[in-house]
Amino acid sequence: MNAEQFKRLEKRLGRKTGQAIADYHMIDDGDRIMVCLSGGKDSYTLLDLLLRLQRRAPVHFDLVAVNLDQKQPGFPEHVLPEYLESVGVEYRIVAEDTYSIVMDKLKPGKTMCSLCSRLRRGILYRTANEIGATKIALGHHMDDLVETLFLNMFYGSRLKTMPPKLVSDDRRNIVIRPLAYCREKDIARYARYRQYPIIPCNLCGSQTNLQRVKIKNMLSEWEKESPNRVVSIFKSMQRVTRSHMLDTDLYDFAAMSVASANDLPELDIAFDPPTDLNSGAEISEQN
C-alpha cells in the first residue's frame, strides 16, 4: 500500500469511526475517555483514530490509554510505555497477575477466555473509577460484533451481540466501541502501514480451539462466496422487525387483532423482498 492508498484508508476509517460515535452518541463534551490498549492492532488503531478525532471534533474530550499487564511470561513491559510517550498521550500501566490465576484455575484443554475476560473487566472498571474516566473505549470492530452474534446464536440460543454502547456490569461506567463500523481487514491494513509494535497475547490469543476462531473461519468462507456478507449481517442488526421475530417479551402478540391493524407498524409487507437485496457493497459504503 502506497501513501495515497493509506490516506484514503485513513479517511475511510476516520469517517466510519466518527459516524459510529455520532449514531450512538458515544462521546460528550468534557468526557475523559479511558482507551483500553492491549498491544494488538485493534486497540492501537482505536487510540490513533481517537487522537486524530480529538484534534478536529466539535466537542472537547480527554484520552487516557490504559494497559493491563497480566504478567504473561515474556511480556515486553517497555514496548507500550515507549510507544505512548512517543505519541504524547497520557497513560497508565496496571500490573495484575491474572495470568497465574487463569492458568491455575482452568484445566488443560479448556478455553480460558471466559475467566480471563471477567478478571480483565473487573480490573479495568476499577481503574476507570480511579482515574475519573467517564467512558471506557474498547477496540471491537464490525467483524467482532458479527462473530459474537453467531457465537450467541450457536452456543447460547440467543440473539445478541456486543452493542456499540452499554452500561458496565458494575453500573458505574459507560463502555463504547467506536470501531463498530470498521472492518477488521481495513484495520489490519492500517496497522501494517503504521507499523505498530504489536504484542502477541499468550492467553486467549494463543488458543486455536476457540469457538470464535471457528465462527471467524465460517464467515471468511461465506465472504468468498458473497463479498460484504458480514456487512449485510451487521446491517440486519440495525434493522430489526420485532413483530416478525418470536420474542413475546419484545412484541405483544396476545393483543394483536384485525381491529387493531391500523395501529400496527409491520404487517405482511415485512415478508416482501428488501429493496437493497444483494447490495452489500452499497451498504458498506453507507456505513
Backbone as CSV, one residue per row, in Angstrom:
resi,resn,N_x,N_y,N_z,CA_x,CA_y,CA_z,C_x,C_y,C_z
1,MET,0.839,-1.188,0.000,0.000,0.000,0.000,0.882,1.250,0.000
2,ASN,0.631,2.123,-0.946,1.408,3.355,-1.013,0.774,4.450,-0.145
3,ALA,1.427,5.611,-0.089,0.978,6.693,0.787,-0.414,7.196,0.414
4,GLU,-0.699,7.276,-0.878,-2.006,7.763,-1.308,-3.113,6.793,-0.911
5,GLN,-2.851,5.490,-1.070,-3.828,4.481,-0.670,-4.058,4.510,0.837
6,PHE,-2.974,4.721,1.587,-3.105,4.799,3.043,-3.970,5.992,3.445
7,LYS,-3.791,7.122,2.779,-4.581,8.312,3.102,-6.064,8.053,2.883
8,ARG,-6.384,7.337,1.801,-7.791,7.010,1.542,-8.333,6.081,2.628
9,LEU,-7.510,5.096,3.017,-7.911,4.161,4.072,-8.096,4.901,5.398
10,GLU,-7.159,5.779,5.705,-7.229,6.558,6.934,-8.503,7.404,6.962
11,LYS,-8.820,8.009,5.839,-10.021,8.841,5.754,-11.275,7.999,5.939
12,ARG,-11.297,6.800,5.328,-12.467,5.929,5.446,-12.665,5.463,6.883
13,LEU,-11.594,5.019,7.525,-11.706,4.572,8.911,-12.112,5.718,9.831
14,GLY,-11.561,6.891,9.577,-11.924,8.049,10.377,-13.384,8.408,10.221
15,ARG,-13.878,8.326,8.979,-15.281,8.651,8.719,-16.211,7.643,9.391
16,LYS,-15.870,6.363,9.278,-16.703,5.326,9.883,-16.703,5.435,11.411
17,THR,-15.544,5.750,11.976,-15.463,5.907,13.430,-16.289,7.093,13.887
18,GLY,-16.160,8.196,13.183,-16.939,9.382,13.516,-18.425,9.137,13.387
19,GLN,-18.830,8.381,12.366,-20.246,8.102,12.161,-20.809,7.224,13.264
20,ALA,-20.045,6.217,13.664,-20.496,5.339,14.756,-20.635,6.123,16.054
21,ILE,-19.667,6.988,16.322,-19.714,7.816,17.533,-20.949,8.709,17.520
22,ALA,-21.266,9.281,16.352,-22.436,10.156,16.239,-23.738,9.372,16.348
23,ASP,-23.819,8.226,15.659,-25.056,7.439,15.637,-25.452,6.967,17.032
24,TYR,-24.467,6.594,17.828,-24.759,6.041,19.157,-24.390,7.002,20.288
25,HIS,-24.134,8.245,19.937,-23.837,9.292,20.924,-22.825,8.785,21.958
26,MET,-21.661,8.411,21.474,-20.651,7.795,22.337,-19.849,8.800,23.159
27,ILE,-19.653,10.005,22.620,-18.765,10.969,23.274,-19.503,12.279,23.530
28,ASP,-19.361,12.783,24.760,-19.956,14.061,25.145,-18.852,15.068,25.452
29,ASP,-19.209,16.328,25.409,-18.266,17.385,25.751,-17.794,17.206,27.194
30,GLY,-16.475,17.256,27.387,-15.903,17.112,28.725,-15.601,15.690,29.137
31,ASP,-15.836,14.728,28.266,-15.561,13.320,28.608,-14.070,13.090,28.852
32,ARG,-13.801,12.190,29.757,-12.447,11.661,29.961,-12.528,10.179,29.608
33,ILE,-11.960,9.836,28.458,-12.145,8.505,27.891,-10.923,7.621,28.160
34,MET,-11.177,6.497,28.799,-10.130,5.517,29.035,-10.075,4.568,27.839
35,VAL,-8.985,4.615,27.095,-8.815,3.758,25.921,-8.034,2.523,26.337
36,CYS,-8.685,1.370,26.266,-8.032,0.122,26.677,-7.076,-0.338,25.583
37,LEU,-5.800,-0.367,25.907,-4.757,-0.688,24.924,-4.130,-2.027,25.279
38,SER,-4.364,-3.025,24.440,-3.854,-4.370,24.700,-2.482,-4.603,24.080
39,GLY,-2.168,-3.818,23.054,-0.953,-4.069,22.291,-1.238,-4.769,20.977
40,GLY,-2.530,-4.962,20.685,-2.934,-5.561,19.414,-3.304,-4.495,18.395
41,LYS,-3.518,-4.916,17.152,-3.772,-3.984,16.050,-5.025,-3.145,16.267
42,ASP,-6.066,-3.755,16.850,-7.337,-3.051,17.003,-7.230,-1.893,17.991
43,SER,-6.619,-2.142,19.145,-6.552,-1.091,20.162,-5.574,0.019,19.764
44,TYR,-4.485,-0.335,19.068,-3.580,0.706,18.550,-4.332,1.618,17.573
45,THR,-5.096,0.992,16.668,-5.841,1.769,15.674,-6.907,2.622,16.345
46,LEU,-7.592,2.057,17.347,-8.595,2.820,18.085,-7.982,4.076,18.699
47,LEU,-6.853,3.925,19.383,-6.208,5.081,20.008,-5.797,6.100,18.953
48,ASP,-5.227,5.640,17.863,-4.781,6.530,16.789,-5.943,7.341,16.228
49,LEU,-7.059,6.669,15.927,-8.202,7.349,15.328,-8.853,8.324,16.314
50,LEU,-8.884,7.965,17.590,-9.451,8.877,18.591,-8.562,10.106,18.787
51,LEU,-7.248,9.911,18.716,-6.339,11.055,18.813,-6.554,12.011,17.643
52,ARG,-6.749,11.460,16.449,-6.989,12.293,15.277,-8.344,12.996,15.373
53,LEU,-9.340,12.265,15.850,-10.668,12.852,16.006,-10.652,13.951,17.063
54,GLN,-9.871,13.759,18.109,-9.782,14.729,19.205,-9.361,16.104,18.705
55,ARG,-8.500,16.119,17.682,-7.970,17.392,17.178,-8.986,18.188,16.363
56,ARG,-10.018,17.518,15.843,-10.966,18.227,14.971,-12.420,18.112,15.422
57,ALA,-12.659,17.432,16.529,-14.038,17.236,16.996,-14.633,18.551,17.499
58,PRO,-15.946,18.724,17.343,-16.597,19.957,17.829,-16.736,19.999,19.348
59,VAL,-16.469,18.880,20.012,-16.529,18.843,21.478,-15.134,18.521,22.021
60,HIS,-14.897,18.900,23.269,-13.609,18.629,23.912,-13.701,17.344,24.734
61,PHE,-12.721,16.476,24.568,-12.633,15.286,25.409,-11.165,14.914,25.590
62,ASP,-10.869,14.276,26.714,-9.513,13.842,27.026,-9.394,12.335,26.850
63,LEU,-8.171,11.890,26.547,-7.896,10.471,26.366,-6.840,10.007,27.359
64,VAL,-7.064,8.840,27.944,-6.075,8.198,28.806,-5.945,6.754,28.342
65,ALA,-4.766,6.365,27.881,-4.542,4.987,27.452,-4.209,4.139,28.671
66,VAL,-4.877,2.996,28.798,-4.645,2.106,29.930,-4.336,0.705,29.414
67,ASN,-3.238,0.169,29.881,-2.872,-1.206,29.548,-2.859,-2.054,30.806
68,LEU,-3.451,-3.244,30.701,-3.416,-4.197,31.802,-2.292,-5.191,31.546
69,ASP,-1.218,-5.078,32.331,-0.101,-6.010,32.255,-0.478,-7.230,33.089
70,GLN,-0.840,-8.324,32.408,-1.330,-9.525,33.084,-0.206,-10.462,33.521
71,LYS,1.016,-9.987,33.389,2.198,-10.745,33.828,2.359,-12.061,33.066
72,GLN,2.087,-11.987,31.784,2.347,-13.141,30.925,3.847,-13.332,30.787
73,PRO,4.334,-14.557,30.774,5.772,-14.799,30.611,6.295,-14.176,29.326
74,GLY,7.363,-13.430,29.429,7.979,-12.830,28.260,7.320,-11.561,27.782
75,PHE,6.353,-11.029,28.538,5.673,-9.806,28.119,6.660,-8.636,28.102
76,PRO,6.802,-7.957,26.958,7.773,-6.857,26.844,7.243,-5.574,27.495
77,GLU,7.524,-5.383,28.755,6.931,-4.296,29.530,7.305,-2.908,29.024
78,HIS,8.397,-2.797,28.282,8.866,-1.484,27.844,8.149,-0.977,26.593
79,VAL,7.538,-1.875,25.824,7.025,-1.512,24.498,5.935,-0.458,24.564
80,LEU,4.892,-0.692,25.340,3.774,0.250,25.369,4.136,1.601,25.988
81,PRO,4.848,1.653,27.135,5.243,2.968,27.653,6.052,3.785,26.650
82,GLU,6.971,3.132,25.949,7.775,3.846,24.958,6.908,4.366,23.819
83,TYR,5.980,3.539,23.352,5.110,3.975,22.257,4.220,5.124,22.706
84,LEU,3.600,4.995,23.867,2.660,6.016,24.338,3.355,7.344,24.614
85,GLU,4.573,7.273,25.094,5.333,8.518,25.286,5.684,9.152,23.951
86,SER,5.914,8.317,22.938,6.277,8.854,21.619,5.113,9.587,20.959
87,VAL,3.864,9.173,21.265,2.701,9.841,20.672,2.134,10.913,21.605
88,GLY,2.699,11.037,22.779,2.329,12.116,23.691,0.961,11.994,24.326
89,VAL,0.539,10.786,24.655,-0.763,10.598,25.279,-0.589,10.197,26.742
90,GLU,-1.481,10.671,27.575,-1.471,10.266,28.985,-1.758,8.769,29.063
91,TYR,-1.072,8.077,29.956,-1.294,6.637,30.038,-1.079,6.112,31.449
92,ARG,-1.564,4.897,31.634,-1.368,4.208,32.910,-1.216,2.720,32.636
93,ILE,-0.195,2.109,33.229,0.016,0.668,33.125,-0.432,0.044,34.447
94,VAL,-1.374,-0.897,34.369,-1.892,-1.561,35.567,-1.354,-2.992,35.587
95,ALA,-0.566,-3.312,36.586,0.044,-4.641,36.691,-0.766,-5.527,37.636
96,GLU,-1.344,-6.594,37.087,-2.116,-7.562,37.884,-1.823,-8.948,37.325
97,ASP,-1.424,-9.870,38.174,-1.042,-11.209,37.712,-2.273,-12.089,37.495
98,THR,-3.054,-11.747,36.477,-4.213,-12.578,36.149,-3.784,-13.841,35.399
99,TYR,-2.605,-13.800,34.795,-2.110,-14.965,34.045,-2.016,-16.182,34.963
100,SER,-1.419,-16.010,36.132,-1.258,-17.135,37.068,-2.604,-17.645,37.549
101,ILE,-3.557,-16.727,37.762,-4.884,-17.132,38.225,-5.569,-17.989,37.169
102,VAL,-5.524,-17.524,35.918,-6.163,-18.263,34.827,-5.533,-19.633,34.657
103,MET,-4.209,-19.688,34.656,-3.522,-20.969,34.456,-3.761,-21.929,35.611
104,ASP,-3.968,-21.390,36.809,-4.189,-22.232,37.992,-5.611,-22.773,38.048
105,LYS,-6.591,-21.973,37.611,-7.994,-22.341,37.773,-8.533,-23.246,36.675
106,LEU,-7.986,-23.123,35.466,-8.544,-23.867,34.344,-7.794,-25.164,34.065
107,LYS,-8.569,-26.177,33.713,-7.989,-27.472,33.403,-7.373,-27.456,32.005
108,PRO,-6.359,-28.298,31.768,-5.729,-28.355,30.443,-6.758,-28.659,29.352
109,GLY,-6.649,-27.947,28.244,-7.544,-28.163,27.118,-8.787,-27.304,27.138
110,LYS,-9.079,-26.663,28.280,-10.246,-25.799,28.378,-9.897,-24.385,27.907
111,THR,-10.874,-23.714,27.304,-10.633,-22.341,26.870,-10.639,-21.404,28.071
112,MET,-9.797,-20.397,28.002,-9.598,-19.517,29.143,-10.265,-18.151,28.977
113,CYS,-10.956,-17.934,27.841,-11.499,-16.609,27.549,-12.464,-16.110,28.616
114,SER,-13.373,-16.968,29.064,-14.412,-16.525,29.986,-13.829,-15.995,31.289
115,LEU,-12.981,-16.780,31.923,-12.375,-16.351,33.185,-11.470,-15.152,32.974
116,CYS,-10.660,-15.193,31.930,-9.717,-14.109,31.649,-10.456,-12.792,31.433
117,SER,-11.554,-12.828,30.664,-12.285,-11.597,30.369,-12.967,-11.049,31.614
118,ARG,-13.477,-11.927,32.480,-14.098,-11.453,33.718,-13.090,-10.760,34.615
119,LEU,-11.901,-11.338,34.724,-10.856,-10.727,35.540,-10.450,-9.371,34.960
120,ARG,-10.272,-9.328,33.642,-9.883,-8.077,32.987,-10.932,-6.991,33.196
121,ARG,-12.196,-7.368,33.002,-13.265,-6.380,33.141,-13.269,-5.747,34.525
122,GLY,-13.175,-6.592,35.544,-13.200,-6.074,36.906,-12.078,-5.088,37.170
123,ILE,-10.883,-5.415,36.704,-9.716,-4.543,36.922,-9.858,-3.246,36.132
124,LEU,-10.310,-3.348,34.886,-10.452,-2.150,34.057,-11.560,-1.237,34.577
125,TYR,-12.669,-1.814,35.048,-13.742,-0.985,35.614,-13.238,-0.249,36.852
126,ARG,-12.495,-0.950,37.675,-11.940,-0.318,38.884,-10.987,0.808,38.511
127,THR,-10.150,0.557,37.506,-9.188,1.561,37.068,-9.886,2.790,36.511
128,ALA,-10.963,2.575,35.762,-11.716,3.702,35.205,-12.212,4.626,36.314
129,ASN,-12.670,4.046,37.402,-13.133,4.865,38.524,-11.971,5.579,39.205
130,GLU,-10.826,4.913,39.289,-9.660,5.514,39.940,-9.140,6.733,39.185
131,ILE,-9.212,6.697,37.863,-8.658,7.804,37.071,-9.724,8.824,36.669
132,GLY,-10.958,8.615,37.112,-12.021,9.559,36.816,-12.527,9.516,35.392
133,ALA,-12.452,8.342,34.759,-12.925,8.206,33.372,-14.450,8.222,33.324
134,THR,-14.998,8.880,32.319,-16.444,8.889,32.122,-16.879,7.861,31.083
135,LYS,-15.956,7.414,30.246,-16.243,6.396,29.240,-15.049,5.438,29.152
136,ILE,-15.334,4.187,28.797,-14.296,3.184,28.554,-14.401,2.775,27.088
137,ALA,-13.351,3.006,26.306,-13.369,2.698,24.875,-12.647,1.380,24.610
138,LEU,-13.330,0.478,23.913,-12.769,-0.819,23.538,-12.628,-0.898,22.023
139,GLY,-11.697,-1.728,21.560,-11.359,-1.772,20.141,-12.103,-2.802,19.317
140,HIS,-13.283,-3.237,19.740,-14.037,-4.209,18.949,-14.561,-3.565,17.665
141,HIS,-14.485,-4.316,16.576,-14.891,-3.818,15.261,-16.105,-4.576,14.739
142,MET,-16.515,-4.262,13.511,-17.705,-4.877,12.939,-17.629,-6.404,12.925
143,ASP,-16.481,-6.953,12.531,-16.340,-8.407,12.458,-16.517,-9.030,13.839
144,ASP,-15.997,-8.386,14.881,-16.162,-8.889,16.243,-17.645,-8.955,16.611
145,LEU,-18.395,-7.905,16.256,-19.811,-7.863,16.614,-20.611,-8.946,15.892
146,VAL,-20.284,-9.190,14.616,-20.984,-10.228,13.862,-20.600,-11.616,14.384
147,GLU,-19.321,-11.813,14.681,-18.891,-13.098,15.245,-19.592,-13.379,16.571
148,THR,-19.735,-12.348,17.397,-20.389,-12.513,18.695,-21.860,-12.860,18.526
149,LEU,-22.512,-12.284,17.501,-23.899,-12.628,17.204,-24.032,-14.131,16.971
150,PHE,-23.154,-14.699,16.143,-23.245,-16.119,15.829,-22.822,-16.992,17.007
151,LEU,-21.855,-16.540,17.792,-21.484,-17.284,18.990,-22.684,-17.433,19.922
152,ASN,-23.420,-16.348,20.122,-24.582,-16.394,20.993,-25.710,-17.222,20.391
153,MET,-25.858,-17.179,19.077,-26.888,-17.983,18.421,-26.569,-19.471,18.512
154,PHE,-25.327,-19.828,18.173,-24.957,-21.239,18.091,-24.771,-21.889,19.457
155,TYR,-24.222,-21.131,20.410,-23.849,-21.745,21.693,-24.635,-21.208,22.886
156,GLY,-25.496,-20.213,22.656,-26.301,-19.686,23.748,-27.781,-19.584,23.421
157,SER,-28.151,-19.927,22.178,-29.548,-19.858,21.735,-30.168,-18.488,22.030
158,ARG,-29.422,-17.442,21.705,-29.901,-16.085,21.972,-29.414,-15.136,20.873
159,LEU,-30.284,-14.201,20.484,-29.912,-13.182,19.508,-29.378,-11.966,20.250
160,LYS,-28.080,-11.876,20.345,-27.466,-10.694,20.956,-26.015,-10.608,20.517
161,THR,-25.459,-9.398,20.631,-24.060,-9.194,20.285,-23.465,-8.201,21.277
162,MET,-22.293,-7.652,20.954,-21.697,-6.605,21.770,-22.196,-5.268,21.234
163,PRO,-23.008,-4.533,21.965,-23.539,-3.273,21.441,-22.476,-2.193,21.369
164,PRO,-22.680,-1.196,20.526,-21.702,-0.109,20.409,-21.568,0.721,21.686
165,LYS,-22.592,0.657,22.536,-22.569,1.449,23.770,-23.403,0.733,24.818
166,LEU,-22.877,0.630,26.036,-23.620,-0.040,27.096,-23.171,0.445,28.467
167,VAL,-23.956,0.092,29.489,-23.588,0.348,30.875,-22.871,-0.899,31.390
168,SER,-21.738,-0.718,32.053,-20.919,-1.835,32.513,-21.601,-2.615,33.630
169,ASP,-21.069,-3.822,33.889,-21.638,-4.701,34.904,-21.703,-4.047,36.280
170,ASP,-20.739,-3.188,36.586,-20.735,-2.553,37.906,-21.657,-1.331,37.973
171,ARG,-22.330,-1.020,36.840,-23.292,0.082,36.757,-22.670,1.441,37.077
172,ARG,-21.347,1.538,36.877,-20.657,2.786,37.176,-19.935,3.347,35.954
173,ASN,-19.963,2.608,34.849,-19.205,3.030,33.674,-20.023,2.874,32.394
174,ILE,-19.722,3.716,31.406,-20.269,3.579,30.061,-19.163,3.034,29.163
175,VAL,-19.443,1.909,28.506,-18.483,1.287,27.597,-18.873,1.629,26.164
176,ILE,-17.900,2.061,25.356,-18.166,2.411,23.961,-17.237,1.636,23.033
177,ARG,-17.710,1.404,21.812,-16.931,0.696,20.792,-16.924,1.538,19.516
178,PRO,-16.054,2.539,19.443,-16.043,3.455,18.296,-15.718,2.810,16.950
179,LEU,-15.115,1.620,16.944,-14.759,0.960,15.686,-15.869,0.047,15.174
180,ALA,-17.072,0.187,15.705,-18.165,-0.722,15.368,-18.469,-0.781,13.872
181,TYR,-18.209,0.301,13.134,-18.488,0.320,11.699,-17.264,-0.053,10.849
182,CYS,-16.151,-0.350,11.475,-14.903,-0.612,10.744,-14.692,-2.112,10.543
183,ARG,-14.235,-2.489,9.357,-13.922,-3.886,9.065,-12.529,-4.241,9.570
184,GLU,-12.391,-5.477,10.011,-11.110,-5.941,10.537,-10.022,-5.895,9.464
185,LYS,-10.358,-6.221,8.230,-9.349,-6.239,7.178,-8.784,-4.841,6.933
186,ASP,-9.623,-3.813,7.077,-9.139,-2.439,6.927,-8.234,-2.045,8.092
187,ILE,-8.620,-2.463,9.296,-7.802,-2.178,10.474,-6.450,-2.861,10.353
188,ALA,-6.433,-4.091,9.857,-5.175,-4.832,9.693,-4.260,-4.126,8.696
189,ARG,-4.809,-3.644,7.589,-4.008,-2.908,6.597,-3.467,-1.613,7.192
190,TYR,-4.308,-0.924,7.942,-3.915,0.335,8.576,-2.766,0.091,9.564
191,ALA,-2.895,-0.960,10.371,-1.885,-1.258,11.383,-0.552,-1.651,10.749
192,ARG,-0.628,-2.399,9.641,0.621,-2.791,8.965,1.354,-1.569,8.443
193,TYR,0.625,-0.637,7.869,1.261,0.566,7.336,1.858,1.406,8.452
194,ARG,1.153,1.506,9.564,1.611,2.319,10.681,2.736,1.644,11.458
195,GLN,2.920,0.335,11.235,4.000,-0.435,11.867,3.952,-0.326,13.397
196,TYR,2.779,-0.589,13.948,2.638,-0.589,15.396,3.480,-1.711,16.012
197,PRO,4.016,-1.505,17.205,4.777,-2.571,17.897,3.807,-3.568,18.528
198,ILE,3.307,-4.498,17.719,2.285,-5.454,18.155,2.851,-6.398,19.224
199,ILE,2.058,-6.624,20.266,2.431,-7.548,21.340,1.491,-8.746,21.285
200,PRO,1.981,-9.942,20.970,1.116,-11.122,20.902,0.554,-11.467,22.281
201,CYS,-0.648,-12.068,22.288,-1.281,-12.500,23.537,-0.969,-13.974,23.788
202,ASN,-0.462,-14.289,24.977,-0.164,-15.673,25.338,-1.317,-16.342,26.073
203,LEU,-2.438,-15.630,26.205,-3.608,-16.224,26.844,-4.613,-16.594,25.755
204,CYS,-5.719,-15.862,25.656,-6.759,-16.213,24.674,-6.230,-16.232,23.244
205,GLY,-5.355,-15.295,22.927,-4.864,-15.190,21.565,-4.008,-16.354,21.113
206,SER,-3.582,-17.190,22.063,-2.720,-18.321,21.723,-3.504,-19.612,21.527
207,GLN,-4.804,-19.606,21.785,-5.598,-20.824,21.697,-6.213,-20.980,20.314
208,THR,-6.053,-22.167,19.756,-6.552,-22.410,18.399,-7.889,-23.141,18.394
209,ASN,-8.354,-23.590,19.578,-9.592,-24.362,19.634,-10.789,-23.506,20.039
210,LEU,-10.673,-22.194,19.918,-11.751,-21.316,20.332,-12.922,-21.378,19.351
211,GLN,-14.141,-21.323,19.902,-15.320,-21.296,19.049,-15.330,-20.040,18.182
212,ARG,-14.781,-18.932,18.713,-14.740,-17.689,17.934,-13.893,-17.866,16.670
213,VAL,-12.814,-18.624,16.764,-11.972,-18.872,15.597,-12.767,-19.635,14.538
214,LYS,-13.565,-20.597,14.979,-14.383,-21.367,14.041,-15.419,-20.476,13.365
215,ILE,-16.035,-19.591,14.139,-17.008,-18.658,13.571,-16.329,-17.737,12.566
216,LYS,-15.147,-17.241,12.922,-14.394,-16.357,12.023,-14.104,-17.063,10.694
217,ASN,-13.694,-18.318,10.767,-13.405,-19.078,9.555,-14.665,-19.292,8.723
218,MET,-15.794,-19.547,9.395,-17.068,-19.725,8.686,-17.444,-18.461,7.928
219,LEU,-17.330,-17.309,8.589,-17.678,-16.048,7.941,-16.731,-15.724,6.796
220,SER,-15.471,-16.098,6.970,-14.500,-15.877,5.901,-14.878,-16.667,4.653
221,GLU,-15.316,-17.901,4.840,-15.748,-18.718,3.702,-16.997,-18.128,3.059
222,TRP,-17.904,-17.625,3.876,-19.116,-17.005,3.334,-18.773,-15.785,2.487
223,GLU,-17.803,-15.016,2.942,-17.438,-13.800,2.205,-16.772,-14.125,0.869
224,LYS,-16.140,-15.277,0.771,-15.570,-15.691,-0.511,-16.688,-15.919,-1.526
225,GLU,-17.811,-16.460,-1.054,-18.949,-16.721,-1.928,-19.744,-15.440,-2.206
226,SER,-19.856,-14.601,-1.183,-20.667,-13.390,-1.312,-19.964,-12.236,-0.593
227,PRO,-19.175,-11.449,-1.316,-18.452,-10.340,-0.687,-19.387,-9.402,0.077
228,ASN,-18.894,-8.919,1.206,-19.636,-7.996,2.067,-20.817,-8.645,2.785
229,ARG,-20.809,-9.972,2.893,-21.887,-10.621,3.636,-21.850,-10.222,5.103
230,VAL,-20.651,-10.042,5.653,-20.535,-9.613,7.050,-21.209,-8.259,7.243
231,VAL,-21.027,-7.363,6.271,-21.655,-6.048,6.343,-23.177,-6.186,6.317
232,SER,-23.690,-7.070,5.472,-25.139,-7.266,5.381,-25.700,-7.805,6.694
233,ILE,-24.974,-8.747,7.314,-25.412,-9.297,8.603,-25.388,-8.207,9.667
234,PHE,-24.333,-7.414,9.650,-24.225,-6.318,10.617,-25.384,-5.346,10.448
235,LYS,-25.684,-5.003,9.199,-26.768,-4.066,8.916,-28.096,-4.606,9.421
236,SER,-28.282,-5.927,9.356,-29.546,-6.512,9.806,-29.757,-6.312,11.301
237,MET,-28.673,-6.206,12.056,-28.797,-5.978,13.495,-29.269,-4.563,13.793
238,GLN,-29.178,-3.670,12.809,-29.643,-2.301,12.971,-31.069,-2.115,12.451
239,ARG,-31.635,-3.176,11.865,-32.958,-3.074,11.251,-33.802,-4.277,11.655
240,VAL,-34.200,-4.315,12.909,-34.918,-5.455,13.460,-36.430,-5.224,13.349
241,THR,-37.133,-6.172,12.734,-38.587,-6.133,12.655,-39.133,-6.982,13.795
242,ARG,-39.503,-6.342,14.886,-39.843,-7.072,16.104,-41.046,-8.001,15.928
243,SER,-42.045,-7.566,15.170,-43.253,-8.376,15.010,-43.022,-9.636,14.190
244,HIS,-41.881,-9.694,13.507,-41.590,-10.862,12.686,-40.447,-11.692,13.269
245,MET,-40.239,-11.503,14.556,-39.406,-12.408,15.333,-40.328,-13.184,16.268
246,LEU,-39.796,-13.865,17.274,-40.639,-14.742,18.088,-40.596,-14.421,19.577
247,ASP,-40.004,-13.291,19.945,-39.831,-12.975,21.354,-41.072,-12.273,21.894
248,THR,-41.836,-12.964,22.738,-43.066,-12.388,23.285,-42.791,-11.277,24.289
249,ASP,-41.549,-11.162,24.766,-41.200,-10.056,25.658,-40.993,-8.750,24.891
250,LEU,-40.720,-8.862,23.596,-40.477,-7.679,22.778,-41.703,-7.233,21.991
251,TYR,-42.652,-8.156,21.792,-43.821,-7.815,20.980,-45.058,-8.454,21.590
252,ASP,-46.134,-7.682,21.688,-47.360,-8.155,22.331,-48.229,-8.892,21.322
253,PHE,-47.935,-10.175,21.106,-48.711,-10.975,20.164,-50.134,-11.196,20.665
254,ALA,-50.314,-11.255,21.978,-51.637,-11.527,22.550,-52.631,-10.420,22.217
255,ALA,-52.131,-9.196,22.103,-53.019,-8.059,21.846,-53.294,-7.848,20.365
256,MET,-52.694,-8.633,19.508,-52.858,-8.462,18.064,-54.258,-8.866,17.619
257,SER,-54.871,-8.033,16.791,-56.184,-8.346,16.236,-56.373,-7.576,14.933
258,VAL,-57.338,-8.001,14.140,-57.637,-7.298,12.895,-58.095,-5.876,13.195
259,ALA,-58.849,-5.734,14.290,-59.376,-4.420,14.642,-58.271,-3.419,14.956
260,SER,-57.132,-3.931,15.439,-56.037,-3.036,15.810,-55.014,-2.868,14.699
261,ALA,-55.354,-3.321,13.495,-54.388,-3.319,12.392,-53.866,-1.931,12.058
262,ASN,-54.704,-0.922,12.202,-54.266,0.441,11.866,-53.158,0.936,12.788
263,ASP,-53.064,0.314,13.963,-52.039,0.732,14.925,-50.764,-0.099,14.825
264,LEU,-50.783,-1.115,13.941,-49.618,-1.982,13.817,-48.693,-1.458,12.732
265,PRO,-47.409,-1.237,13.036,-46.490,-0.674,12.051,-45.984,-1.683,11.029
266,GLU,-46.098,-2.983,11.330,-45.468,-4.001,10.488,-46.476,-5.103,10.179
267,LEU,-46.980,-5.135,8.946,-47.924,-6.164,8.550,-47.223,-7.135,7.599
268,ASP,-47.958,-7.644,6.588,-47.373,-8.613,5.661,-46.222,-8.040,4.850
269,ILE,-46.160,-6.708,4.775,-45.109,-6.086,3.961,-43.721,-6.496,4.435
270,ALA,-43.628,-6.898,5.682,-42.322,-7.308,6.208,-41.826,-8.583,5.545
271,PHE,-42.735,-9.318,4.888,-42.305,-10.525,4.175,-41.774,-10.214,2.786
272,ASP,-42.019,-9.007,2.290,-41.595,-8.652,0.940,-40.073,-8.623,0.841
273,PRO,-39.531,-8.941,-0.332,-38.065,-8.878,-0.505,-37.561,-7.473,-0.239
274,PRO,-36.456,-7.340,0.461,-35.895,-5.999,0.725,-35.439,-5.341,-0.559
275,THR,-35.578,-4.030,-0.621,-35.200,-3.306,-1.838,-33.704,-3.285,-2.056
276,ASP,-32.924,-3.519,-0.965,-31.472,-3.484,-1.107,-30.870,-4.887,-1.098
277,LEU,-31.671,-5.890,-1.544,-31.178,-7.257,-1.587,-29.912,-7.350,-2.445
278,ASN,-28.917,-8.051,-1.932,-27.642,-8.255,-2.620,-26.871,-6.962,-2.855
279,SER,-27.114,-5.960,-2.016,-26.389,-4.694,-2.194,-25.421,-4.455,-1.051
280,GLY,-24.706,-5.506,-0.655,-23.768,-5.396,0.452,-22.726,-4.340,0.236
281,ALA,-22.267,-4.205,-1.021,-21.226,-3.214,-1.305,-21.744,-1.800,-1.052
282,GLU,-23.026,-1.571,-1.459,-23.632,-0.254,-1.250,-23.764,0.043,0.228
283,ILE,-24.222,-0.967,0.993,-24.361,-0.805,2.426,-23.009,-0.500,3.055
284,SER,-21.980,-1.164,2.569,-20.634,-0.945,3.121,-20.211,0.494,2.972
285,GLU,-20.493,1.099,1.825,-20.105,2.483,1.602,-20.900,3.419,2.497
286,GLN,-22.191,3.082,2.739,-23.003,3.939,3.580,-22.535,3.899,5.020
287,ASN,-21.977,2.794,5.431,-21.502,2.676,6.799,-20.082,3.150,6.918
